[in-house]
Amino acid sequence: MTSTAKSEDTIRKAAIARSGWSYPVRFFQPHNPACYLYWLLVLKGTYVFSGLLLSSAIYPTALFIALSSQALYCLPWIWFLTHKDRYEREPAKLALLGFLWGGLVAPWVMALPGNGAILSLIAKLASFDFYSHWSPPITAPIVEESSKFVGLIMLSLLARNHVRNAYDGFLLGAFVGLGFQVFENVSYIVGAPDASFGSQQVADAFQVLVGRTSVGFWSHSLFTAVAGTGFGYFLEAKNRSFGHRLAVLVGFFLLACLAHGCWDAIIGFIGFGLMGIVIGTVAILLAWRFSEQRQRKFVRVLLADDVANGIVTEAELDAISNRPRNRRAYLKEIKSSSGSEAAKRAGLILDAAIDLAAAIASTDSLDSPAAKAARAEIARVRGAAQLGRLE
């Protein structure tokens, strides 16, 4: 192996190490104390949440609406969160661990008693009018965002070789937030019939369901994804000073709290709801761009050999390793010059190239079966293109 090849191999291995893609995630880790703590807290949260469901059994219709609607509610979010990961999907086990923390531990073990303690303190120190209007936006962002953030720390202890960068923090934060959001929605929906003493379960349940899901995008998934971006960067940027990394972490966390607080402040002034939407939208776009642009660098390194060998072209590498608009512009240009079928084939090649990068990273090998399969798919689609058809 030449010195140049050795250097490229070293760079590739460093990129894989920083990405964390090649490390497995295990549910049970007998030598990891964090594993025992995690499952103990999950069991505690399961006990508390089960008690809530049992107490709601007097409203069976509302309970059915809550559970079935939130199960369906998860599906598009899971699709969105997994498909927006353009380079490699977060391991299903790790995503599930984050979801369980967000749904069972953060709300019922941490946020519920924490909110109660701070609300009690505000009630003693402030007027009733202040308490009724402004206690939610003061209490919820601090307690709930902190309880979900602890989940991100726990995930990093359970999968310390995988939770390595801002991109991991963004997506895993979204899964933690999704768990919180879904389980919280269930609790609100099953409790809705209390307002009419159970006389109109369907109407009450659907009223709360529509109200909460209609603004679901600007909720916990968004908040924790933003906070997770800062946490992931803190773990990743070892070449920067501790003060710089901490400032980025705190900045993203406070941005999440601000968006959360503005949304809850709608009780005091309805205009805060619009502010929450604006701030939340800006925050999630900032976090996405910040995290994704760092991830794109890994792809260029991982596919360097395949570009040199002509498996992937420079134009294709640019399309998948730059911003999403570069991919759209690349496919649009092909469509305008060669037609829709050619653009479709080009899109399939780009997807296969991303699969190739993920295969190289997940196995730390240029010649793994998964990498060979991705190259074969690229060759198959190119061959179909040369024949003027796609099977």
Protein Blocks (a to p, Z undefined) as FASTA:
>chain_A
ZZklmmmmmmmmmmmmmnommpccdfbdfklmklmmmmmmmmmmmmmmmmmmmmmmmmmm
lmmmmmmmmmmmmmmmmmmmmmmmmkbccdfklmmmmmmmmmmmmmmmmmmmmmmmmmmm
mmmmmcfklmmmmmmmmmmmmmmmmmmmmmmmmmmmmmmmlmmbfklmmmmmmmmmmmmm
mmmmmmmmmmmmmmnnopammlmmmmmmmmmmmmmmmmmklmmmmmmmmmmmmmmmmmbc
fklmmmmmmmmmmmmmmmmmmmmmmmmomklmmmmmmmmmmmmmmmmmmmmmmmmmmmmm
mmmmmmmnomacfklmmmmmmcfklmmmmmmmmmmmnojklmmmmmmmmmmmmmmmmmmm
mnopakbfklmmmmmmmmmmmmmmmnopaZZ
